[in-house]
Amino acid sequence: MFLQNVYLILFLQFKCEVKAHNEDMNKNISYRSSQLLNALVAQKRDFFTLTDAVTIFADKDYSTIRKLLSDMTKRGVIMRIKEGLYHRIPYE
């Protein structure tokens, strides 16, 4: 019984470590996300629109930009204020 409890504790500890690692992985950003954030910082813009993002990525498809913004919102890099309006969350 004691050995089973030890295995259970080790298993739960491992699960917690894996979960923490996966949460840290979500904070990484893609090259495109980095490009967008760098452009917004250079323009000194905390708030931006979908149109602004499309202008920054003139060579990319509209749906690709929407997907990028959606992914950045899910990762907590930007915040959607309303449809088409976003806020850049400062990096801590």
C-alpha positions as CSV (number, residue, x, y, z in Angstrom):
1,M,0.0,0.0,0.0
2,F,2.8,2.4,0.9
3,L,4.5,1.8,-2.5
4,Q,1.3,2.5,-4.3
5,N,0.9,5.8,-2.5
6,V,4.5,6.8,-3.4
7,Y,3.8,5.9,-7.1
8,L,0.6,7.9,-7.0
9,I,2.4,11.0,-5.5
10,L,5.2,10.7,-8.1
11,F,2.7,10.4,-10.9
12,L,0.7,13.5,-9.7
13,Q,3.9,15.5,-9.3
14,F,4.9,14.5,-12.9
15,K,1.5,15.6,-14.2
16,C,1.8,19.0,-12.5
17,E,5.2,19.5,-14.0
18,V,4.0,18.6,-17.5
19,K,1.0,21.0,-17.1
20,A,3.3,23.8,-16.0
21,H,5.6,23.1,-18.9
22,N,2.7,23.2,-21.3
23,E,1.4,26.5,-19.9
24,D,4.9,28.0,-20.3
25,M,5.0,26.8,-23.9
26,N,1.8,28.8,-24.6
27,K,3.6,32.0,-23.8
28,N,6.0,31.6,-26.8
29,I,5.0,33.6,-29.8
30,S,5.5,32.9,-33.5
31,Y,7.7,34.9,-35.9
32,R,4.6,36.6,-37.4
33,S,3.3,37.5,-33.9
34,S,6.7,39.0,-33.1
35,Q,6.6,41.0,-36.4
36,L,3.2,42.5,-35.6
37,L,4.2,43.4,-32.0
38,N,7.5,45.0,-33.1
39,A,5.6,47.1,-35.7
40,L,3.1,48.2,-33.1
41,V,5.8,49.1,-30.6
42,A,7.7,51.0,-33.4
43,Q,4.4,52.9,-34.1
44,K,3.8,53.4,-30.3
45,R,0.4,51.9,-30.6
46,D,-1.2,50.0,-27.7
47,F,-4.6,49.8,-29.5
48,F,-4.9,48.6,-33.1
49,T,-7.5,47.4,-35.6
50,L,-7.7,44.5,-37.9
51,T,-7.1,46.9,-40.7
52,D,-3.9,48.0,-39.1
53,A,-2.7,44.4,-38.9
54,V,-3.6,43.8,-42.5
55,T,-1.7,46.9,-43.5
56,I,1.4,45.7,-41.6
57,F,1.2,42.3,-43.4
58,A,0.3,43.6,-46.8
59,D,1.5,40.4,-48.4
60,K,-0.7,38.1,-46.3
61,D,-4.3,37.0,-46.8
62,Y,-7.0,38.6,-44.7
63,S,-8.1,35.2,-43.3
64,T,-4.5,34.5,-42.3
65,I,-4.3,37.7,-40.3
66,R,-7.6,37.0,-38.6
67,K,-6.3,33.6,-37.6
68,L,-3.0,35.1,-36.3
69,L,-5.0,37.6,-34.2
70,S,-7.2,34.9,-32.9
71,D,-4.2,32.8,-31.9
72,M,-2.5,35.8,-30.2
73,T,-5.7,36.5,-28.3
74,K,-5.9,32.9,-27.1
75,R,-2.3,33.0,-25.9
76,G,-2.9,36.3,-24.0
77,V,-0.5,38.4,-26.1
78,I,-3.3,40.7,-27.2
79,M,-6.8,41.4,-25.9
80,R,-9.8,41.7,-28.2
81,I,-11.8,44.8,-27.1
82,K,-14.6,44.4,-29.7
83,E,-14.8,43.0,-33.2
84,G,-11.8,44.4,-35.2
85,L,-10.3,46.3,-32.2
86,Y,-7.4,44.9,-30.2
87,H,-5.1,46.0,-27.3
88,R,-1.5,45.0,-27.2
89,I,-0.7,43.6,-23.7
90,P,2.7,44.8,-22.5
91,Y,5.2,42.1,-22.0
92,E,6.2,41.6,-18.4
